[in-house]
Amino acid sequence: MVNKEEVKRTLKKLFSNTGAIVGFILVSFFIVIAILAPIIQPPDIPQDSDLSNIKQLIDEGDLNNRETIIGNFKGFQDLYFGFYMMDFDTIKSLKNDMDSYKKGDLSFEELKGTINDLTDLYIIDISYSTLIEENTEQAIKNLEEEYKRYERNYNMGVEYQEKIEKLEKLEDNKFLSQSKKLYDEFQSFYINNIQFDPYIMPLKTLQNEPQPPSKEHPFGISNGRDIFYGVVWGTRTAFKIGLSVVTVATLVGLFIGSVSAYFGGWVDEVLMRITDIFLSIPFILSAMVLTSILGTGIDKVMIAMMVFTWMATARLIRGNILQEKNEQYVSAARALGVPNWKIIIKHILPNTIFPVVIQATMRIGSMVITASGLSFLGLGAPQGYADWGSILSYARNWMLGGGSNALQYWYTVVFPGVAMILFVLGWNLVGDALRDIFDPKNRM
């Protein structure tokens, strides 16, 4: 049963806490910004010339452009599917040869000869000539995947070719309406298949020197890229880093700390010594080593942070469970034969996890600061990525090298810096509020 008086008391304490209200407003604000980022700052999706022409001509609604529209449809279809349609029979023949080889009806030398012929024609990658000798099984497996890709694109190409042929037979408004439908299909295919990352800040100018805020670029331009776009999409990056790292690190810490405290003895000793080893390794040094092995990038930084940030949670939950595991309800559960894992999850954790939740909430902001610091050092996001630390990293060059006029580039630091400060402040205030509400000392 939910204690209504307890709920009322909690809500009253929450809404009487100015810091809590400010924190929730800030966090809610950034959540809205992250959700609406594609609307606030739509990404610059690369355009295909044929599709751009088709859309323009359809919007004009002039039937005199009929042949031009059909020509552009054919051009797009040939560009993206013509290669597969032309070589599909050859690839299908290779697939039949591979099946015959598996059955023992074709010798290895004959299969190898077929593959070499196709590499000479640049139909398949030249590396298969070597791979078929070094690892025949893997080569055949890869080529079977190639065949599936060819088959899929061949079928799509044939389907679109038939639709274009049907379109050629239509007249008047039926032609325009069907052209619009076919354009939507082609556009959807194009967007789903291009190599495009909305987190890359669009290049607005080739000029390296920052440009001050303007009507078109309210936060200015840095490194030729729109700072406003970077700050808005950087909100998504911040949530991705903060929530992902804290969630994984908290779950790992909960598992290790719970097992260590509950079972005790040599299990506790081994797990805590492992924890001490991880705590003794400087985080920046470990992050540098990992990124040098894995390569730079936001995902690599997140992996490094997950590996080296679970220890605080493990120690916190261990201390809580050590105090709780000798309570009578735990002893009663053991006496009834309840499995250990169920005792930990259903009985102990619900009574010990609140400090961990509070800690996790406050760590979200610190994880964003840490990731931004690594990006600032060149270990995180690449240049041009919508990450606050990456934007500040480039701004540093102008602020430190600008001489007496360094402050004229204030906007390169202020906007991403303020966004980062407010984001961290919001989560810290929320964490403080949760601590004040759930702290038993404050319930008196």
C-alpha positions in Angstrom: 0.0 0.0 0.0 1.2 3.5 -0.9 1.4 5.8 2.2 -0.5 8.8 1.0 0.8 11.0 3.8 4.3 10.0 2.9 3.7 10.9 -0.7 2.2 14.3 0.3 5.2 14.9 2.6 7.7 14.1 -0.1 6.0 16.3 -2.7 5.7 19.2 -0.2 9.4 18.9 0.6 10.2 18.7 -3.1 8.2 21.8 -4.2 9.4 23.8 -1.2 13.0 23.2 -2.2 14.1 26.1 -4.5 17.1 24.2 -5.7 15.0 21.2 -6.6 12.6 23.3 -8.7 15.5 25.0 -10.5 17.2 21.6 -11.1 14.1 20.0 -12.6 13.5 23.0 -14.8 17.0 22.9 -16.1 17.0 19.2 -16.7 13.5 19.4 -18.4 14.8 22.2 -20.5 17.7 20.2 -21.8 15.5 17.2 -22.4 13.2 19.3 -24.5 16.2 20.7 -26.5 17.5 17.1 -27.1 14.1 15.9 -28.3 13.5 18.8 -30.5 17.1 19.1 -31.9 16.1 17.9 -35.4 13.4 20.6 -35.5 15.4 23.4 -33.8 18.4 22.8 -36.0 17.5 20.4 -38.9 20.6 18.6 -40.1 22.0 19.4 -43.6 21.3 16.2 -45.4 23.3 15.8 -48.6 21.1 16.1 -51.6 21.1 13.9 -54.7 21.0 16.1 -57.9 18.4 13.8 -59.7 16.1 13.8 -56.7 16.5 17.6 -56.2 15.5 18.2 -59.8 12.6 15.8 -59.6 11.2 17.5 -56.5 11.6 21.0 -58.0 9.8 19.9 -61.2 7.0 18.1 -59.4 6.4 21.2 -57.2 6.2 23.4 -60.4 3.4 21.0 -61.6 4.2 21.7 -65.3 3.4 18.6 -67.4 5.8 19.9 -70.0 8.6 18.7 -67.7 7.3 15.1 -67.9 10.2 13.7 -69.9 12.8 15.5 -67.7 11.2 14.0 -64.6 11.2 10.5 -66.1 14.8 11.0 -67.2 15.9 12.0 -63.6 14.1 8.9 -62.2 15.9 6.7 -64.6 19.2 8.4 -63.8 18.8 7.8 -60.1 17.7 4.2 -60.6 20.7 3.5 -62.9 23.1 5.2 -60.5 22.1 3.2 -57.4 20.9 -0.1 -58.9 22.4 -0.3 -62.5 25.6 -1.9 -61.3 23.8 -4.7 -59.4 21.4 -5.3 -62.3 24.2 -5.6 -64.8 26.4 -8.0 -62.8 23.7 -10.0 -60.9 23.8 -12.9 -63.3 27.6 -13.1 -62.9 27.3 -13.1 -59.1 24.5 -15.7 -59.3 26.8 -17.9 -61.3 29.5 -17.5 -58.7 26.9 -18.5 -56.0 26.1 -21.7 -58.0 29.8 -22.5 -58.3 30.2 -22.1 -54.5 27.2 -24.4 -53.9 28.8 -27.0 -56.3 32.1 -26.7 -54.5 30.4 -27.4 -51.1 28.8 -30.5 -52.6 32.1 -31.7 -54.1 31.0 -31.2 -57.7 33.5 -28.4 -58.3 37.2 -28.5 -57.6 39.0 -25.8 -55.5 41.1 -24.7 -58.5 37.9 -24.2 -60.6 36.3 -22.1 -57.9 39.5 -20.1 -57.4 39.7 -19.4 -61.1 36.1 -18.1 -61.1 36.9 -15.8 -58.2 40.1 -14.5 -59.9 38.2 -13.8 -63.1 35.6 -11.7 -61.1 38.4 -9.8 -59.3 40.0 -9.0 -62.6 36.7 -7.5 -63.8 36.4 -5.5 -60.5 33.1 -7.2 -59.8 34.3 -8.4 -56.4 37.1 -7.1 -54.2 40.6 -8.1 -55.2 41.3 -9.3 -51.6 39.2 -12.4 -52.3 42.0 -13.8 -54.5 44.2 -14.1 -51.4 41.5 -14.9 -48.9 40.2 -17.9 -50.9 43.6 -19.5 -50.4 44.2 -18.4 -46.8 40.7 -19.1 -45.4 38.4 -20.7 -47.9 35.5 -21.1 -45.5 35.6 -17.4 -44.5 35.9 -16.3 -48.2 32.9 -18.3 -49.2 30.9 -17.0 -46.2 31.7 -13.4 -47.2 30.9 -14.0 -50.8 27.5 -15.5 -49.9 26.8 -12.2 -48.0 27.9 -10.3 -51.1 25.4 -12.4 -53.1 22.6 -11.6 -50.7 23.4 -7.9 -51.1 23.4 -8.1 -54.8 20.2 -10.1 -54.9 18.5 -7.5 -52.6 19.6 -4.5 -54.6 18.8 -6.3 -57.9 15.3 -7.0 -56.8 14.8 -3.4 -55.7 16.3 -2.2 -59.0 13.9 -4.3 -61.0 10.9 -3.2 -58.9 11.8 0.5 -59.4 12.4 0.0 -63.1 8.9 -1.5 -63.4 7.4 1.5 -61.5 9.2 3.9 -63.8 7.9 2.1 -66.9 4.3 2.3 -65.5 4.9 6.0 -64.7 5.8 6.6 -68.4 2.3 5.4 -69.4 0.4 7.9 -67.2 -0.8 11.3 -68.2 -2.0 14.5 -66.6 -2.5 14.7 -62.9 -2.1 10.9 -62.4 1.4 11.3 -63.7 2.2 14.0 -61.1 0.6 12.2 -58.2 2.5 8.9 -59.0 5.7 10.9 -59.5 5.3 12.3 -56.0 4.9 8.8 -54.5 7.8 7.4 -56.4 9.9 10.4 -55.4 9.1 9.7 -51.7 10.2 6.1 -52.1 13.5 7.1 -53.8 14.1 9.8 -51.2 13.5 7.4 -48.3 15.9 4.9 -49.9 18.5 7.6 -50.4 18.4 8.9 -46.8 18.5 5.3 -45.4 21.6 4.4 -47.4 23.8 7.4 -47.5 26.7 7.8 -45.0 25.4 10.7 -43.0 25.9 11.7 -39.4 23.6 14.4 -38.0 26.0 15.0 -35.2 28.6 16.5 -37.6 28.2 20.2 -37.4 27.5 21.6 -40.9 30.4 23.5 -42.6 29.1 27.1 -43.2 32.3 28.7 -44.5 35.9 27.8 -45.4 37.2 30.6 -43.3 39.0 29.4 -40.2 38.7 32.6 -38.1 35.6 32.6 -35.9 32.8 34.9 -37.0 30.6 36.7 -34.4 26.9 36.0 -33.8 24.5 37.1 -36.5 20.9 36.6 -37.5 21.8 33.5 -39.5 24.1 32.1 -36.9 23.0 33.4 -33.4 25.9 31.8 -31.6 28.5 32.6 -34.2 30.8 30.4 -36.3 33.9 28.5 -35.1 36.2 26.4 -37.3 33.8 27.2 -40.1 30.9 25.5 -38.3 27.7 26.8 -36.7 28.1 27.0 -32.9 24.4 27.0 -32.4 24.0 23.7 -34.2 26.8 22.3 -32.1 25.3 23.4 -28.8 21.8 22.1 -29.7 23.0 18.7 -31.0 25.6 18.7 -28.2 22.7 18.3 -25.8 22.0 14.9 -27.3 25.6 14.0 -27.1 25.6 15.0 -23.4 22.6 12.8 -22.6 24.1 10.0 -24.6 27.3 10.1 -22.6 25.9 10.8 -19.2 23.0 8.3 -19.2 24.9 5.5 -21.0 28.1 5.7 -18.9 26.3 6.1 -15.6 23.8 3.3 -16.3 26.4 0.8 -17.3 28.9 1.8 -14.5 26.0 1.7 -11.9 24.9 -1.7 -13.0 28.4 -3.1 -12.9 29.1 -1.5 -9.5 25.8 -2.8 -8.1 26.6 -6.4 -9.2 30.2 -6.4 -7.8 29.3 -4.5 -4.6 26.3 -6.7 -3.9 28.0 -10.0 -4.5 31.0 -8.8 -2.5 29.0 -7.7 0.6 26.5 -10.5 0.6 28.8 -13.4 0.4 31.8 -11.9 2.2 34.9 -14.0 3.0 37.3 -14.6 0.1 34.7 -13.4 -2.5 34.7 -10.0 -0.7 38.4 -9.9 -0.4 39.1 -10.7 -4.1 36.5 -8.3 -5.5 37.5 -5.4 -3.2 41.2 -5.9 -4.2 40.2 -5.7 -7.8 38.3 -2.6 -7.1 41.3 -1.1 -5.3 43.5 -1.8 -8.3 41.1 0.0 -10.6 40.9 2.9 -8.2 44.7 3.2 -8.1 44.9 3.7 -11.9 44.7 7.4 -12.9 41.6 7.8 -15.0 43.1 10.3 -17.6 46.1 7.9 -18.1 43.9 4.9 -18.5 41.6 6.8 -20.9 44.6 7.8 -23.0 45.9 4.2 -23.2 42.5 2.9 -24.1 41.8 5.5 -26.8 45.3 4.9 -28.2 44.4 1.2 -28.5 40.8 1.6 -29.7 41.1 4.9 -31.5 39.6 8.3 -30.7 35.9 9.0 -30.7 32.9 9.5 -28.4 32.1 5.8 -28.3 35.7 5.0 -27.3 35.7 7.6 -24.6 32.4 6.1 -23.3 33.9 2.7 -23.1 36.9 4.0 -21.2 34.6 5.8 -18.7 32.5 2.7 -18.2 35.5 0.6 -17.5 36.9 3.0 -14.9 33.9 4.6 -13.2 32.0 1.7 -11.5 34.2 1.5 -8.4 32.5 4.2 -6.4 29.1 2.5 -6.8 30.6 -0.8 -5.8 32.0 0.5 -2.6 28.8 2.5 -1.7 26.4 -0.4 -2.2 28.8 -2.8 -0.4 28.8 -0.6 2.7 25.0 -0.4 2.6 24.5 -4.1 2.2 27.0 -4.9 5.0 24.7 -3.0 7.3 21.5 -4.5 6.0 22.3 -8.2 5.4 22.1 -9.1 9.1 18.6 -7.7 9.5 15.8 -10.1 10.6 13.9 -10.1 7.3 17.1 -11.3 5.5 17.6 -14.1 8.0 14.0 -15.1 7.6 14.3 -15.2 3.9 17.4 -17.5 4.2 15.6 -19.7 6.6 12.8 -20.1 4.1 15.2 -21.3 1.5 14.9 -18.2 -0.8 17.8 -18.3 -3.4 20.6 -15.8 -2.7 20.1 -13.9 -5.9 16.5 -13.4 -5.1 17.3 -12.2 -1.5 19.8 -9.6 -3.0 17.5 -8.4 -5.7 14.0 -8.5 -4.1 14.8 -7.9 -0.4 18.2 -6.2 0.1 18.6 -3.9 -2.9 15.2 -2.1 -2.6 16.2 -1.0 1.0 19.8 0.0 0.1 19.7 1.4 -3.5 18.5 5.0 -2.8 22.0 6.3 -2.0 23.2 4.7 -5.3 20.3 6.4 -7.3 21.2 9.7 -5.8 24.9 9.2 -6.5 24.1 8.2 -10.1 22.0 11.3 -10.6 24.7 13.6 -9.5 27.3 11.7 -11.6 25.6 12.3 -14.9 26.8 15.9 -15.0 30.3 14.9 -13.9 30.5 12.3 -16.6 29.7 15.0 -19.2 32.4 17.2 -17.8 34.9 14.3 -17.9 34.0 13.5 -21.5 34.3 17.1 -22.5 37.7 17.3 -20.8 38.9 14.4 -22.8 37.6 16.0 -26.0 39.3 19.2 -25.0 42.6 17.2 -24.8 41.9 15.7 -28.2 41.0 12.2 -26.9 37.3 12.4 -27.4 35.1 13.6 -30.2 36.7 14.5 -33.5 36.8 18.1 -34.8 33.4 19.1 -36.1 31.4 16.7 -33.9 28.5 18.3 -31.9 30.2 18.0 -28.5 30.6 20.9 -26.1 34.2 19.8 -25.2 35.2 19.5 -28.8 33.8 23.1 -29.6 35.8 24.4 -26.6 38.9 22.6 -27.7 39.0 24.5 -31.0 38.0 27.8 -29.3 41.1 27.5 -27.0 43.4 28.1 -30.0 41.8 31.5 -30.6 41.4 32.5 -27.0 45.1 31.7 -26.2 46.5 32.8 -29.5 44.5 35.9 -30.0 46.8 38.2 -28.2 45.3 41.5 -27.0 42.2 40.8 -29.1 41.5 37.3 -27.7 38.2 38.5 -26.0 36.7 39.3 -29.4 36.1 35.6 -29.8 34.2 35.3 -26.5 31.3 33.6 -28.2 33.3 30.5 -29.1 33.7 29.8 -25.4 30.7 31.3 -23.7 27.8 29.5 -25.4 29.1 25.9 -25.2 30.6 26.7 -21.8 27.3 28.0 -20.4 25.4 25.0 -21.8 27.7 22.7 -20.1 27.6 24.5 -16.7 23.7 24.6 -16.7 23.5 21.0 -17.7 25.8 19.9 -14.8 24.1 22.3 -12.4 20.7 20.9 -13.2 21.7 17.3 -12.5 23.5 18.3 -9.3 20.5 20.2 -8.0 18.2 17.3 -8.8 20.7 14.9 -7.0 20.8 17.3 -3.9 17.0 17.4 -3.9 16.7 13.6 -3.9 19.2 13.3 -1.2 17.4 15.8 1.0 14.1 14.0 0.4 15.2 10.4 1.0 17.8 11.0 3.7 16.4 9.4 6.8 18.0 12.1 9.0 15.7 14.7 7.3 12.5 12.7 8.0 12.5 13.6 11.6 
